[in-house]
Amino acid sequence: MAGLGTAQETRDFPYPVTVHENIWIPLCDGVRFAAKLWLPQAAGEKLGTVLEYLPYRKRDGTAVRDALTHPYFAGHGFACLRVDMRGCGESDGLMHDEYLAREQDDALEIIDWITAQTWSNGRVGMMGISWGGFNSLQVASRQPQGLRGVITLCSTDDRYADDIHYKGGALLNENQGWGSTMLGYQSRPPDPALRDDWRELWLRRLEHMPFFPHKWLSHPHRDGYWRHGSVGEDFPRIRAAVLAIGGWGDAYSNAVPRLVEGLRGERAGIIGPWVHKYPHFAVPAPAIGFLQLACYWWGRHLRDEPADNGPLSARYYVYLMDAAAPAPAYAERGGNWYAFERWPDVDTGGGLSFNLSPGRLSLEPSKAHKGGTITIRSPQTVGAASGEYCAIWLGPELPLDQRRDDALSATFDTLPLEHDVPIVGAPVLHARFAADAPVAQLAVRLCDVWPDGRSTRITYTVLNLTHHSSHEQPEALAPGRQNPCTLRMDDVAYKVPAGHRLRLSLSTAYWPLIWPSPTAVSVTLDLAEAGLHIPLLPDEAQAAQPFAPAVSAPPLEQTELRPERHTRELHEDLATGAQVLTLEDDFGRYRNDEHGLITETVAGERYNIAPDDPLSAHMQTHWTEVVARGEWCARTETRTELRADEHYFYVSAQIDAYEDEIRVFNKRWRERVRRDRV
């Protein structure tokens, strides 16, 4: 399938592997969970177990990546268990929301079941990317006796700050997008080859299906709903060893330094140039030997192998990316790995500090180089070059040339740099602002401006300005009142070459990444109180070549029946300036040659907005899911829509389910959610 990087396939394992395609794990409430088990043929040996626990359907949803990963671990002496969560795949039960206490309770029972097996040595490691990375940390915070180690990838310790719902208190459109994705994913039936009661279970799930975005919209502030499952609330509760891995092209890299700095047990952090992928088949290149690294980690914590001469002698391994011209996708990012012990942070001193004056960033501290005010009132179409919030490598997803968005923003440039500037960490903008409306937002981007004028987005953030003092208790803005704010951009590692310029770009809109404010807003910054602070590669950092080349187990045996196709198109009405962004993702049609299941997925998103009207914002999604075998075929069609006026969000969705082209189920949602300072 498209979207996988290149890794050297290997079949040279120390142990032969037996695969149990489907086993049942009983829970105390009578529910059974479906799981796939890979067991090494290691006569007489008790085995440490690697657990991956997800809602994404082992039978088809993650089968491709599972094939690249778990057989390698099993071939190196670890039992591997891939479990479908409650209400997912072939497992019993219903799913009601993400990261519930019930989800963690079930995981504790699964760990107890593992440690009671005759092949188990009583030690378990949890691993996962995204959802599986979240729940690995959440379960570790529950301190199950058997859980000794965790590898969490592309996940977070703070569900409000760094997930797909809100960013800086601003509503991410990914909140609706991901909720729509889950609606499509969850609408698929179990495989009839594994469950005689598949149809009864399918219809029951459809009947009780939640539409997540409605619930998420109902929690616009950082309340107890988001604190639950945010392990950063109490880092000391995690006692298992944690290896945290992220990518600079991913939406979750901020969590890696927070985890490494906050945890108290054994831990290490790795951040490469990748998007939202496992790093042994990640893009952009270079991928790394993640499987070898994981076996080292599991060996240490699941069977007491020594740490001597291991690959993780430092606390952090970070890929410092070379400058790259703006592009919607990269096959490779040039750069170098560095190892160091403490994360660079502008709050602890060091780095570069710039003053702001109209149009200019300057290092000179003289008052002659700072001061004055600037008023920003952006068209709602700023952000067209933002790219996807969380890139997963579906064609043109990354930020485009920023010149278009820069032209519609307030910008501040340095002179051409005299020396290379190796940025590592989170740039921070301190400022004082006044707004002319009760709700306003500010997007800030740091860009690398090339000598020929091209502008590459290095990093960014957004802030709902009602949250300038607190995400828990935001306050409506008093028009004209001066307020301090701090905008901490996403962590990054990017080397700006001598001769290039740094550009700070500010806008009061950032569509389609975030939902616009209820009214068009002007924000005035007091430049005398503004400063941009940029952390640099630490002096202690050592160049490193820490990782083996990427390898993988043999790929899944499948037949392509229709190829994938992914497009992104932006249309603009030249008379009105109104924009329509259309995303179409045809994930193709494939047959799993091991058990014959055929799957296909087609998805689309559409974003509309007019430059002078934030209430013109409109988002629509559509997912088609097909599961088939022989003469049997099940198909679901899901659609969602999001609009808003000044006072409410209006969210709607529908599911239509078909068996052999006969509609067997229909459901509609229409909800209204009050806008509460968002």
KEMI-368229 format. One line per 4 residues: number of its first residue (from 0); their letters; for each residue x, y, z of C-alpha. Coordinates in nm, 2 decimals. Last residue first. Layout:
NUM = A = X/Y/Z  ...;
This chain:
677 = VRDR = -1.43/2.96/2.10  -1.54/3.15/2.41  -1.82/2.90/2.48  -2.00/2.83/2.15;
673 = RVRE = -2.32/2.65/2.24  -2.35/2.30/2.09  -2.64/2.20/1.86  -2.69/1.84/1.74;
669 = RWRK = -2.84/1.66/1.45  -2.77/1.29/1.43  -2.91/1.05/1.17  -2.92/0.67/1.15;
665 = NFVR = -3.00/0.42/0.88  -2.96/0.04/0.87  -3.03/-0.26/0.64  -3.00/-0.10/0.30;
661 = IEDE = -2.99/-0.37/0.04  -2.68/-0.35/-0.18  -2.55/-0.70/-0.07  -2.57/-0.57/0.29;
657 = YADI = -2.60/-0.20/0.31  -2.54/0.05/0.60  -2.64/0.42/0.59  -2.49/0.64/0.86;
653 = QASV = -2.56/1.00/0.92  -2.40/1.31/1.07  -2.48/1.66/1.19  -2.31/1.94/1.38;
649 = YFYH = -2.44/2.29/1.44  -2.21/2.50/1.65  -2.38/2.78/1.84  -2.37/3.15/1.94;
645 = EDAR = -2.21/3.35/1.66  -2.33/3.10/1.39  -2.17/2.77/1.32  -2.15/2.49/1.06;
641 = LETR = -2.02/2.13/1.07  -2.13/1.84/0.84  -2.09/1.46/0.85  -2.15/1.18/0.61;
637 = TETR = -2.12/0.80/0.65  -2.18/0.54/0.38  -2.14/0.17/0.48  -2.09/-0.13/0.27;
633 = ACWE = -2.12/-0.51/0.33  -2.06/-0.76/0.06  -2.10/-1.14/0.04  -2.07/-1.33/-0.29;
629 = GRAV = -1.70/-1.41/-0.23  -1.57/-1.20/0.05  -1.65/-0.83/0.11  -1.59/-0.53/0.34;
625 = VETW = -1.66/-0.19/0.20  -1.63/0.15/0.36  -1.74/0.48/0.21  -1.66/0.80/0.40;
621 = HTQM = -1.78/1.15/0.35  -1.69/1.48/0.51  -1.83/1.83/0.51  -1.70/2.16/0.66;
617 = HASL = -1.85/2.51/0.65  -1.71/2.85/0.74  -1.93/3.12/0.61  -1.97/3.25/0.97;
613 = PDDP = -1.61/3.38/0.95  -1.72/3.63/0.68  -1.47/3.85/0.49  -1.25/3.60/0.31;
609 = AINY = -1.53/3.35/0.24  -1.50/2.99/0.36  -1.56/2.63/0.24  -1.39/2.31/0.34;
605 = REGA = -1.46/1.97/0.18  -1.34/1.63/0.30  -1.35/1.30/0.11  -1.30/0.93/0.19;
601 = VTET = -1.29/0.61/-0.01  -1.22/0.28/0.16  -1.19/-0.07/0.02  -1.16/-0.42/0.18;
597 = ILGH = -1.16/-0.77/0.05  -1.12/-1.06/0.30  -0.96/-1.37/0.14  -0.80/-1.53/0.44;
593 = EDNR = -0.42/-1.52/0.37  -0.45/-1.34/0.03  -0.59/-1.03/0.19  -0.77/-0.87/-0.10;
589 = YRGF = -0.73/-0.50/-0.17  -0.93/-0.21/-0.30  -0.78/0.14/-0.30  -0.74/0.40/-0.03;
585 = DDEL = -0.92/0.66/-0.24  -0.86/0.99/-0.06  -1.02/1.31/-0.19  -0.95/1.64/-0.02;
581 = TLVQ = -1.14/1.95/-0.15  -1.06/2.31/-0.04  -1.32/2.57/-0.15  -1.23/2.93/-0.13;
577 = AGTA = -1.43/3.26/-0.15  -1.24/3.55/-0.30  -1.56/3.70/-0.42  -1.50/3.76/-0.80;
573 = LDEH = -1.20/3.54/-0.83  -1.38/3.24/-0.68  -1.10/3.03/-0.55  -1.05/2.65/-0.58;
569 = LERT = -0.80/2.45/-0.38  -0.75/2.08/-0.47  -0.59/1.80/-0.28  -0.57/1.45/-0.43;
565 = HREP = -0.50/1.09/-0.32  -0.53/0.78/-0.53  -0.48/0.42/-0.42  -0.48/0.13/-0.67;
561 = RLET = -0.77/-0.10/-0.74  -0.77/-0.48/-0.70  -0.43/-0.49/-0.53  -0.36/-0.85/-0.41;
557 = QELP = -0.23/-0.92/-0.06  0.05/-1.11/0.11  0.14/-0.89/0.40  0.50/-0.77/0.39;
553 = PASV = 0.80/-0.97/0.51  0.94/-0.86/0.84  1.10/-0.52/0.84  1.45/-0.36/0.84;
549 = APAF = 1.57/0.00/0.88  1.94/0.05/0.90  2.09/0.04/1.25  2.06/0.35/1.47;
545 = PQAA = 2.29/0.57/1.68  2.50/0.76/1.43  2.56/1.06/1.65  2.68/1.42/1.65;
541 = QAED = 2.72/1.53/2.01  2.51/1.80/2.18  2.68/1.96/2.48  2.66/2.31/2.32;
537 = PLLP = 2.28/2.26/2.30  2.12/2.31/1.96  1.94/2.64/1.98  1.63/2.79/2.15;
533 = IHLG = 1.46/3.09/1.98  1.30/3.38/2.17  1.08/3.63/2.00  1.00/3.95/2.20;
529 = AEAL = 0.71/4.19/2.22  0.65/4.45/2.49  0.76/4.75/2.28  0.57/4.59/1.99;
525 = DLTV = 0.23/4.65/2.15  0.01/4.42/1.94  -0.33/4.51/1.81  -0.58/4.24/1.72;
521 = SVAT = -0.87/4.32/1.48  -1.15/4.06/1.47  -1.40/3.92/1.22  -1.67/3.76/1.43;
517 = PSPW = -1.74/3.42/1.57  -1.36/3.33/1.56  -1.26/3.09/1.29  -1.23/2.71/1.31;
513 = ILPW = -0.87/2.59/1.30  -0.66/2.42/1.04  -0.88/2.53/0.74  -0.83/2.82/0.80;
509 = YATS = -0.57/3.01/1.01  -0.72/3.34/1.12  -0.60/3.64/1.32  -0.26/3.63/1.15;
505 = LSLR = 0.11/3.66/1.26  0.42/3.58/1.06  0.77/3.58/1.20  1.03/3.55/0.93;
501 = LRHG = 1.39/3.43/0.96  1.62/3.52/0.67  1.85/3.31/0.46  2.22/3.40/0.39;
497 = APVK = 2.35/3.16/0.66  2.15/2.85/0.67  1.85/2.78/0.89  1.90/2.44/1.07;
493 = YAVD = 1.58/2.28/1.18  1.49/2.09/1.50  1.13/2.15/1.61  0.92/2.20/1.91;
489 = DMRL = 0.58/2.35/1.84  0.54/2.72/1.91  0.49/2.87/2.25  0.27/3.17/2.22;
485 = TCPN = 0.28/3.38/2.54  0.02/3.64/2.61  -0.01/3.96/2.81  -0.34/4.16/2.79;
481 = QRGP = -0.41/4.52/2.70  -0.78/4.61/2.71  -0.93/4.76/2.39  -1.23/4.53/2.38;
477 = ALAE = -1.26/4.33/2.71  -1.18/3.98/2.61  -1.40/3.69/2.73  -1.21/3.49/2.99;
473 = PQEH = -1.07/3.14/2.98  -1.09/2.92/3.29  -0.92/2.59/3.24  -0.70/2.69/2.94;
469 = SSHH = -0.57/2.98/3.14  -0.41/3.33/3.11  -0.42/3.39/2.73  -0.71/3.15/2.69;
465 = TLNL = -0.95/3.42/2.56  -0.67/3.47/2.30  -0.75/3.13/2.13  -0.38/3.06/2.05;
461 = VTYT = -0.22/2.90/1.74  0.12/2.75/1.69  0.39/2.74/1.43  0.71/2.57/1.31;
457 = IRTS = 0.97/2.59/1.03  0.73/2.70/0.75  0.93/2.73/0.44  0.92/3.07/0.25;
453 = RGDP = 1.05/3.11/-0.11  1.18/3.46/-0.17  1.49/3.38/-0.39  1.73/3.42/-0.10;
449 = WVDC = 1.52/3.17/0.10  1.29/3.28/0.38  1.28/3.02/0.67  0.95/3.07/0.85;
445 = LRVA = 0.82/3.09/1.21  0.44/3.10/1.22  0.21/3.26/1.47  -0.17/3.22/1.46;
441 = LQAV = -0.38/3.45/1.68  -0.74/3.41/1.80  -1.02/3.64/1.90  -1.33/3.63/2.12;
437 = PADA = -1.47/3.93/2.31  -1.41/4.17/2.01  -1.18/4.47/1.95  -0.87/4.29/2.06;
433 = AFRA = -0.57/4.42/2.26  -0.23/4.25/2.27  0.08/4.22/2.48  0.36/3.99/2.35;
429 = HLVP = 0.59/3.70/2.43  0.67/3.48/2.13  0.84/3.15/2.20  1.04/2.92/1.98;
425 = AGVI = 1.02/2.55/2.10  1.32/2.33/2.08  1.62/2.30/1.85  1.70/2.57/1.60;
421 = PVDH = 2.04/2.54/1.44  2.11/2.90/1.31  2.38/2.91/1.04  2.58/3.23/1.04;
417 = ELPL = 2.55/3.58/0.90  2.17/3.56/0.86  2.01/3.78/0.60  1.84/4.07/0.78;
413 = TDFT = 1.56/3.95/1.00  1.20/3.96/0.90  0.87/4.06/1.07  0.54/3.98/0.90;
409 = ASLA = 0.17/4.07/0.96  -0.03/3.83/0.75  -0.20/3.81/0.41  0.13/3.82/0.22;
405 = DDRR = 0.27/3.56/0.45  -0.02/3.32/0.37  0.07/3.34/0.00  0.44/3.34/0.06;
401 = QDLP = 0.42/3.03/0.28  0.52/2.78/0.01  0.32/2.47/0.10  0.28/2.30/0.44;
397 = LEPG = 0.27/1.92/0.42  -0.01/1.70/0.30  0.03/1.65/-0.07  0.02/1.27/-0.11;
393 = LWIA = -0.14/1.06/0.17  0.16/1.05/0.40  0.01/1.05/0.75  0.02/1.42/0.81;
389 = CYEG = -0.14/1.55/1.12  -0.28/1.91/1.09  -0.27/1.88/0.71  -0.11/2.16/0.51;
385 = SAAG = -0.10/2.52/0.62  -0.09/2.68/0.27  -0.45/2.78/0.27  -0.39/2.93/0.62;
381 = VTQP = -0.52/3.28/0.56  -0.86/3.26/0.40  -1.05/3.43/0.68  -0.89/3.76/0.58;
377 = SRIT = -0.66/3.89/0.85  -0.70/4.19/1.08  -0.37/4.27/1.24  -0.29/4.60/1.41;
373 = ITGG = 0.07/4.70/1.48  0.20/4.90/1.76  0.52/5.10/1.82  0.84/4.98/1.98;
369 = KHAK = 1.16/4.82/1.89  1.49/4.89/1.72  1.55/5.24/1.86  1.50/5.09/2.20;
365 = SPEL = 1.84/4.93/2.17  1.85/4.55/2.24  1.99/4.46/1.90  1.89/4.11/1.79;
361 = SLRG = 1.64/4.25/1.53  1.32/4.12/1.37  1.17/4.38/1.14  0.84/4.46/0.96;
357 = PSLN = 0.73/4.71/1.22  0.95/4.67/1.52  1.01/4.34/1.71  1.30/4.25/1.93;
353 = FSLG = 1.47/3.91/1.89  1.62/3.68/2.15  1.86/3.40/2.05  1.94/3.09/2.25;
349 = GGTD = 2.04/3.07/2.61  1.82/3.10/2.92  1.61/2.85/3.12  1.28/2.97/2.98;
345 = VDPW = 1.41/2.95/2.62  1.42/2.57/2.66  1.67/2.33/2.51  1.60/1.97/2.63;
341 = REFA = 1.86/1.81/2.85  2.09/1.51/2.79  2.22/1.53/2.44  2.25/1.32/2.12;
337 = YWNG = 2.25/1.45/1.77  2.14/1.30/1.44  2.21/1.48/1.11  2.02/1.64/0.83;
333 = GREA = 1.88/1.59/0.48  1.51/1.52/0.46  1.39/1.25/0.22  1.09/1.16/0.00;
329 = YAPA = 0.93/1.50/0.09  0.57/1.61/0.04  0.38/1.93/-0.02  0.71/2.12/-0.08;
325 = PAAA = 0.87/2.42/0.07  1.25/2.43/0.01  1.44/2.23/0.27  1.68/2.36/0.54;
321 = DMLY = 1.87/2.07/0.70  1.69/1.88/0.97  1.84/1.82/1.31  1.74/1.46/1.40;
317 = VYYR = 1.72/1.43/1.77  1.84/1.15/2.01  1.77/1.24/2.37  1.86/1.08/2.71;
313 = ASLP = 2.19/0.94/2.59  2.33/0.59/2.61  2.04/0.45/2.40  2.20/0.22/2.14;
309 = GNDA = 2.33/-0.04/2.38  2.70/-0.10/2.46  2.61/-0.27/2.79  2.23/-0.26/2.87;
305 = PEDR = 2.23/-0.62/2.99  1.94/-0.85/2.91  1.68/-0.88/3.19  1.41/-1.07/3.00;
301 = LHRG = 1.11/-0.82/2.95  1.29/-0.49/3.04  1.63/-0.52/2.88  1.52/-0.75/2.59;
297 = WWYC = 1.22/-0.53/2.52  1.44/-0.23/2.48  1.70/-0.41/2.26  1.42/-0.57/2.06;
293 = ALQL = 1.27/-0.22/2.02  1.60/-0.09/1.88  1.63/-0.38/1.64  1.27/-0.32/1.52;
289 = FGIA = 1.32/0.06/1.50  1.62/0.03/1.26  1.58/0.38/1.13  1.40/0.56/0.84;
285 = PAPV = 1.59/0.84/0.67  1.37/0.92/0.49  1.05/1.12/0.49  0.87/0.89/0.56;
281 = AFHP = 0.85/0.60/0.80  0.89/0.23/0.74  1.11/0.15/1.04  1.00/0.47/1.21;
277 = YKHV = 0.64/0.37/1.27  0.44/0.65/1.10  0.27/0.99/1.17  0.53/1.20/0.97;
273 = WPGI = 0.90/1.16/1.00  1.21/1.38/1.05  1.32/1.20/1.36  1.25/1.25/1.73;
269 = IGAR = 1.38/1.00/1.99  1.33/1.02/2.36  1.46/0.81/2.65  1.32/0.69/2.98;
265 = EGRL = 1.41/0.50/3.30  1.20/0.62/3.58  1.12/0.97/3.69  0.90/1.10/3.41;
261 = GEVL = 0.87/1.47/3.35  1.17/1.57/3.14  1.14/1.27/2.91  0.77/1.29/2.89;
257 = RPVA = 0.77/1.67/2.82  1.05/1.63/2.57  0.85/1.37/2.37  0.51/1.54/2.41;
253 = NSYA = 0.58/1.82/2.17  0.63/1.57/1.88  0.25/1.50/1.85  0.14/1.66/1.53;
249 = DGWG = 0.38/1.47/1.31  0.63/1.60/1.05  0.89/1.65/1.32  0.85/1.29/1.42;
245 = GIAL = 0.80/1.12/1.76  0.94/0.84/1.98  0.90/0.80/2.36  1.08/0.50/2.52;
241 = VAAR = 0.93/0.45/2.87  1.05/0.22/3.15  0.75/0.13/3.37  0.70/0.34/3.69;
237 = IRPF = 0.43/0.58/3.56  0.25/0.73/3.86  0.53/0.98/3.90  0.40/1.17/3.59;
233 = DEGV = 0.08/1.29/3.75  -0.12/1.53/3.54  0.12/1.46/3.25  -0.06/1.13/3.22;
229 = SGHR = -0.35/1.30/3.04  -0.61/1.01/3.04  -0.86/1.21/3.24  -0.74/1.57/3.23;
225 = WYGD = -0.94/1.61/2.91  -1.28/1.53/3.07  -1.18/1.70/3.39  -1.17/2.04/3.22;
221 = RHPH = -0.93/2.20/2.97  -1.19/2.41/2.79  -1.40/2.34/2.48  -1.57/2.04/2.63;
217 = SLWK = -1.91/2.01/2.45  -1.73/2.01/2.11  -1.57/1.68/2.21  -1.91/1.52/2.28;
213 = HPFF = -2.06/1.63/1.95  -1.74/1.53/1.77  -1.77/1.17/1.90  -2.08/1.05/1.71;
209 = PMHE = -2.18/0.75/1.92  -2.28/0.42/1.76  -2.55/0.24/1.97  -2.76/0.13/1.67;
205 = LRRL = -2.46/0.07/1.45  -2.30/-0.15/1.72  -2.62/-0.36/1.75  -2.64/-0.40/1.38;
201 = WLER = -2.29/-0.53/1.35  -2.33/-0.77/1.65  -2.64/-0.92/1.50  -2.47/-0.95/1.16;
197 = WDDR = -2.15/-1.10/1.30  -2.33/-1.38/1.50  -2.14/-1.66/1.32  -1.82/-1.48/1.41;
193 = LAPD = -1.47/-1.55/1.26  -1.55/-1.60/0.89  -1.83/-1.35/0.92  -1.57/-1.07/0.97;
189 = PPRS = -1.70/-0.81/1.20  -1.89/-0.52/1.03  -1.76/-0.18/0.94  -1.93/0.13/1.10;
185 = QYGL = -1.65/0.18/1.35  -1.40/0.30/1.08  -1.65/0.54/0.92  -1.75/0.70/1.24;
181 = MTSG = -1.39/0.70/1.35  -1.30/0.90/1.04  -1.58/1.14/1.10  -1.46/1.20/1.45;
177 = WGQN = -1.11/1.25/1.31  -1.23/1.52/1.07  -1.46/1.69/1.32  -1.18/1.74/1.58;
173 = ENLL = -0.94/1.78/1.28  -1.11/2.11/1.23  -0.91/2.22/1.54  -1.09/2.44/1.78;
169 = AGGK = -0.86/2.70/1.94  -0.77/2.66/2.31  -0.40/2.66/2.22  -0.47/2.36/2.00;
165 = YHID = -0.80/2.18/2.04  -0.93/1.84/1.93  -0.67/1.64/1.75  -0.43/1.58/2.04;
161 = DAYR = -0.17/1.80/2.19  -0.29/2.05/2.45  -0.62/1.89/2.55  -0.51/1.53/2.57;
157 = DDTS = -0.18/1.61/2.75  0.08/1.33/2.78  0.08/1.27/2.41  0.12/1.02/2.13;
153 = CLTI = 0.33/0.98/1.82  0.51/0.66/1.94  0.50/0.51/2.29  0.73/0.22/2.37;
149 = VGRL = 0.65/0.09/2.72  0.82/-0.13/2.97  0.76/-0.35/3.27  0.39/-0.41/3.28;
145 = GQPQ = 0.32/-0.72/3.49  0.23/-0.55/3.82  -0.02/-0.31/3.66  0.08/0.05/3.75;
141 = RSAV = -0.24/0.24/3.65  -0.01/0.51/3.50  0.13/0.23/3.27  -0.23/0.19/3.14;
137 = QLSN = -0.24/0.55/3.04  0.10/0.55/2.88  0.02/0.24/2.67  -0.32/0.40/2.61;
133 = FGGW = -0.18/0.70/2.43  0.07/0.51/2.23  -0.19/0.27/2.11  -0.41/0.56/2.00;
129 = SIGM = -0.12/0.73/1.82  0.15/0.46/1.77  0.16/0.16/2.00  0.36/-0.05/2.24;
125 = MGVR = 0.30/-0.22/2.58  0.56/-0.45/2.73  0.46/-0.74/2.95  0.64/-0.96/3.20;
121 = GNSW = 0.50/-1.27/3.37  0.73/-1.52/3.20  0.45/-1.62/2.97  0.42/-1.95/2.78;
117 = TQAT = 0.19/-2.11/3.03  -0.05/-1.81/3.02  -0.13/-1.64/3.35  0.08/-1.33/3.27;
113 = IWDI = -0.11/-1.28/2.95  -0.45/-1.29/3.12  -0.34/-1.04/3.39  -0.23/-0.81/3.11;
109 = IELA = -0.56/-0.85/2.93  -0.74/-0.77/3.26  -0.54/-0.45/3.30  -0.62/-0.36/2.94;
105 = DDQE = -0.99/-0.40/3.01  -0.97/-0.16/3.30  -0.78/0.09/3.07  -1.06/0.09/2.81;
101 = RALY = -1.32/0.11/3.09  -1.15/0.42/3.22  -1.23/0.58/2.88  -0.95/0.66/2.64;
97 = EDHM = -1.18/0.73/2.33  -1.56/0.71/2.35  -1.86/0.47/2.36  -1.74/0.15/2.21;
93 = LGDS = -1.97/-0.15/2.24  -1.92/-0.51/2.33  -1.75/-0.82/2.19  -1.43/-0.82/1.99;
89 = EGCG = -1.43/-0.91/1.61  -1.32/-0.57/1.50  -1.40/-0.31/1.76  -1.67/-0.29/2.04;
85 = RMDV = -1.41/-0.35/2.32  -1.06/-0.32/2.19  -0.90/-0.54/1.92  -0.58/-0.71/2.06;
81 = RLCA = -0.25/-0.76/1.89  -0.04/-1.00/2.10  0.33/-1.07/2.04  0.53/-1.33/2.23;
77 = FGHG = 0.90/-1.24/2.22  1.19/-1.45/2.11  1.35/-1.27/1.82  1.12/-1.43/1.56;
73 = AFYP = 0.83/-1.30/1.77  0.96/-0.94/1.75  1.01/-0.98/1.37  0.66/-1.14/1.33;
69 = HTLA = 0.51/-0.84/1.51  0.64/-0.56/1.28  0.59/-0.57/0.91  0.29/-0.79/0.93;
65 = DRVA = 0.13/-0.56/1.19  0.18/-0.27/0.94  -0.03/-0.44/0.67  -0.29/-0.59/0.91;
61 = TGDR = -0.37/-0.26/1.08  -0.73/-0.21/0.95  -0.79/-0.56/0.81  -0.82/-0.84/1.06;
57 = KRYP = -0.65/-0.64/1.34  -0.93/-0.39/1.35  -0.84/-0.03/1.44  -0.96/0.00/1.80;
53 = LYEL = -0.62/-0.08/1.95  -0.42/-0.28/2.20  -0.06/-0.37/2.11  0.10/-0.61/2.36;
49 = VTGL = 0.46/-0.73/2.35  0.51/-1.04/2.57  0.81/-1.18/2.76  0.84/-1.55/2.70;
45 = KEGA = 0.91/-1.85/2.92  1.14/-2.09/2.73  1.08/-2.47/2.73  1.09/-2.49/2.35;
41 = AQPL = 1.12/-2.16/2.18  0.89/-2.18/1.88  0.82/-1.81/1.88  0.45/-1.71/1.93;
37 = WLKA = 0.25/-1.46/1.73  -0.10/-1.40/1.86  -0.39/-1.23/1.70  -0.66/-1.11/1.94;
33 = AFRV = -1.04/-1.10/1.97  -1.18/-0.99/2.30  -1.45/-1.18/2.48  -1.71/-1.01/2.71;
29 = GDCL = -1.83/-1.22/3.01  -1.79/-0.94/3.26  -1.47/-1.09/3.39  -1.30/-1.08/3.06;
25 = PIWI = -1.23/-1.37/2.82  -0.95/-1.35/2.56  -1.04/-1.52/2.24  -0.78/-1.63/1.97;
21 = NEHV = -0.76/-1.53/1.60  -0.49/-1.57/1.35  -0.26/-1.78/1.58  0.08/-1.75/1.41;
17 = TVPY = 0.36/-1.98/1.49  0.71/-1.83/1.45  1.05/-2.00/1.38  1.32/-1.86/1.61;
13 = PFDR = 1.65/-1.68/1.55  1.50/-1.48/1.26  1.64/-1.43/0.91  1.33/-1.34/0.72;
9 = TEQA = 1.43/-0.99/0.64  1.29/-0.71/0.42  1.51/-0.40/0.40  1.30/-0.10/0.48;
5 = TGLG = 1.16/0.16/0.23  0.89/0.40/0.34  0.52/0.31/0.34  0.26/0.56/0.22;
1 = AM = 0.11/0.36/-0.06  0.00/0.00/0.00;
